[in-house]
Amino acid sequence: MPSFDARKPEGFTLIEMAIIAMIIGILSAIALPSFLSFLNARRVDQALDDLESALKQIQLEAVRRSRNCNINISTGNNPTITGRTGTYDCLRIGREPLDGINLTSSVATNPLTITFDFKGRPNNATTTTIVLSLTSGESPARCLVLAPGIGISRTGNYNGTGTVASNCITPQP
């Protein structure tokens, strides 16, 4: 029986590798803007979740401690959320920075201070609207509306300019 020493070519040629690299590059160029938009929207959503959970935590701490608790929210670019009231801190997480976020409020003071009383009611006399967006303005804005009296809040997508509660559209399930 004769033996052949001929080997089959194994692996990929340089042209095949170049074609694969070109296809990956084209797909990446098509998908990258959508992916960046997705990441930016998630960053705004995360900041809104952090703000909403801090408000709820302060409200619960005021009821739990049977005393007033403040939440201070700086406005503008890269705001921070703090919960110091006198010598004690009602916000268990301490200071919460919202990096890369622009925060505007319907209340003209900076920082925006909301005080919850021992029954969990906010001190705001009117509806407070807070709008969050990226500092670059690239993604859609999100909003939080805090009702006076009993302190119910709702979140939504913000459509419009300024900080009007009617522009905060809550998505329907």
C-alpha positions as CSV (number, residue, x, y, z in Angstrom):
1,M,0.0,0.0,0.0
2,P,1.4,3.3,-1.0
3,S,1.5,6.1,1.5
4,F,0.9,9.6,0.5
5,D,2.5,12.4,2.5
6,A,0.3,15.1,1.0
7,R,-1.3,17.3,3.6
8,K,-4.6,19.0,3.3
9,P,-4.4,22.8,3.6
10,E,-5.7,23.8,7.1
11,G,-6.8,27.2,8.4
12,F,-7.9,30.3,6.7
13,T,-6.1,32.2,4.0
14,L,-5.2,35.9,4.3
15,I,-8.0,36.9,1.9
16,E,-10.6,35.1,3.9
17,M,-9.4,36.7,7.1
18,A,-9.5,40.2,5.5
19,I,-13.1,39.6,4.3
20,I,-14.2,38.5,7.8
21,A,-12.5,41.6,9.3
22,M,-14.3,43.8,6.8
23,I,-17.7,42.3,7.5
24,I,-17.2,42.7,11.3
25,G,-16.1,46.3,10.7
26,I,-19.2,47.1,8.6
27,L,-21.6,45.4,11.2
28,S,-19.9,47.3,14.0
29,A,-20.3,50.7,12.2
30,I,-24.0,50.0,11.7
31,A,-24.6,48.8,15.3
32,L,-22.5,51.2,17.3
33,P,-24.8,54.3,17.2
34,S,-27.8,52.2,18.3
35,F,-25.8,50.7,21.1
36,L,-24.5,54.1,22.3
37,S,-28.0,55.4,22.3
38,F,-29.1,52.4,24.3
39,L,-26.3,53.0,26.8
40,N,-27.2,56.7,27.1
41,A,-30.9,56.0,27.7
42,R,-29.9,53.4,30.4
43,R,-27.7,56.0,32.2
44,V,-30.6,58.5,32.4
45,D,-33.0,55.7,33.5
46,Q,-30.5,54.7,36.3
47,A,-30.2,58.3,37.5
48,L,-34.0,58.5,37.6
49,D,-34.2,55.2,39.6
50,D,-31.5,56.5,42.0
51,L,-33.5,59.8,42.5
52,E,-36.8,58.0,43.0
53,S,-35.4,55.5,45.5
54,A,-33.7,58.3,47.4
55,L,-37.0,60.2,47.7
56,K,-38.8,57.0,48.9
57,Q,-36.0,56.2,51.3
58,I,-36.2,59.8,52.9
59,Q,-40.0,59.6,53.1
60,L,-39.8,56.2,54.9
61,E,-37.1,57.4,57.2
62,A,-39.2,60.4,58.2
63,V,-42.0,58.1,59.1
64,R,-39.8,55.6,60.8
65,R,-38.0,58.2,62.9
66,S,-41.1,60.3,63.5
67,R,-39.3,63.4,62.6
68,N,-38.7,65.7,59.6
69,C,-36.2,64.5,57.0
70,N,-34.7,66.6,54.2
71,I,-33.4,65.6,50.8
72,N,-31.2,68.1,49.0
73,I,-30.8,67.7,45.3
74,S,-28.4,70.0,43.5
75,T,-29.5,71.1,40.0
76,G,-27.4,71.6,36.9
77,N,-24.7,69.3,35.6
78,N,-23.5,66.3,37.7
79,P,-25.9,66.9,40.6
80,T,-25.7,65.1,43.9
81,I,-28.4,63.9,46.3
82,T,-27.9,64.2,50.0
83,G,-30.2,63.5,53.0
84,R,-28.6,65.4,55.9
85,T,-31.0,66.9,58.4
86,G,-29.2,68.7,61.2
87,T,-26.9,66.2,62.9
88,Y,-28.3,63.0,61.4
89,D,-28.4,61.6,57.9
90,C,-31.8,60.3,56.7
91,L,-30.3,58.9,53.5
92,R,-28.7,55.6,54.3
93,I,-26.5,55.6,51.2
94,G,-25.0,59.0,52.2
95,R,-24.2,61.1,49.1
96,E,-25.4,60.0,45.7
97,P,-23.7,61.6,42.7
98,L,-25.5,61.5,39.3
99,D,-22.4,61.8,37.0
100,G,-23.0,62.8,33.4
101,I,-26.6,64.0,34.2
102,N,-28.2,67.4,33.9
103,L,-31.0,68.0,36.4
104,T,-33.5,70.8,36.2
105,S,-36.4,71.5,38.5
106,S,-39.7,73.5,38.6
107,V,-38.5,74.9,41.9
108,A,-36.0,77.7,41.4
109,T,-33.8,77.0,44.4
110,N,-30.4,75.3,44.2
111,P,-30.2,72.9,45.9
112,L,-33.7,71.7,45.7
113,T,-34.7,70.8,49.3
114,I,-37.8,68.7,50.0
115,T,-38.7,68.0,53.6
116,F,-40.9,65.1,54.5
117,D,-42.7,65.3,57.9
118,F,-43.2,62.5,60.4
119,K,-46.3,61.3,58.4
120,G,-44.3,61.1,55.1
121,R,-45.9,64.2,53.6
122,P,-43.7,66.6,51.6
123,N,-43.5,70.3,52.3
124,N,-43.9,71.4,48.7
125,A,-46.9,73.6,48.2
126,T,-47.1,73.0,44.5
127,T,-46.3,70.0,42.2
128,T,-42.5,69.6,41.9
129,T,-41.2,68.4,38.5
130,I,-37.7,67.2,38.1
131,V,-36.2,66.6,34.6
132,L,-33.1,64.5,34.0
133,S,-31.1,64.3,30.8
134,L,-27.6,63.7,29.7
135,T,-25.2,66.7,30.0
136,S,-24.6,66.3,26.3
137,G,-28.3,66.3,25.6
138,E,-28.1,63.2,23.4
139,S,-30.8,61.0,24.8
140,P,-34.5,61.6,25.6
141,A,-35.2,63.3,28.9
142,R,-36.9,61.5,31.8
143,C,-38.9,63.1,34.5
144,L,-40.2,62.7,38.1
145,V,-43.3,64.6,39.4
146,L,-43.8,64.8,43.1
147,A,-47.4,65.7,44.1
148,P,-48.0,68.0,47.1
149,G,-49.9,66.8,50.1
150,I,-49.4,63.1,50.3
151,G,-46.1,62.8,48.4
152,I,-47.0,60.5,45.6
153,S,-44.5,60.5,42.7
154,R,-44.7,59.4,39.1
155,T,-42.0,59.0,36.5
156,G,-42.2,59.3,32.7
157,N,-40.6,60.5,29.5
158,Y,-40.3,64.3,29.2
159,N,-41.5,65.9,26.0
160,G,-41.1,69.6,25.7
161,T,-39.2,72.4,27.2
162,G,-39.0,73.9,30.7
163,T,-40.2,71.8,33.7
164,V,-44.0,71.5,33.4
165,A,-45.6,68.5,35.0
166,S,-48.0,68.1,32.0
167,N,-45.0,67.4,29.7
168,C,-44.0,64.4,31.8
169,I,-45.8,61.6,29.9
170,T,-46.2,58.3,31.9
171,P,-46.1,55.3,29.5
172,Q,-49.2,53.2,29.5
173,P,-48.7,49.5,30.1
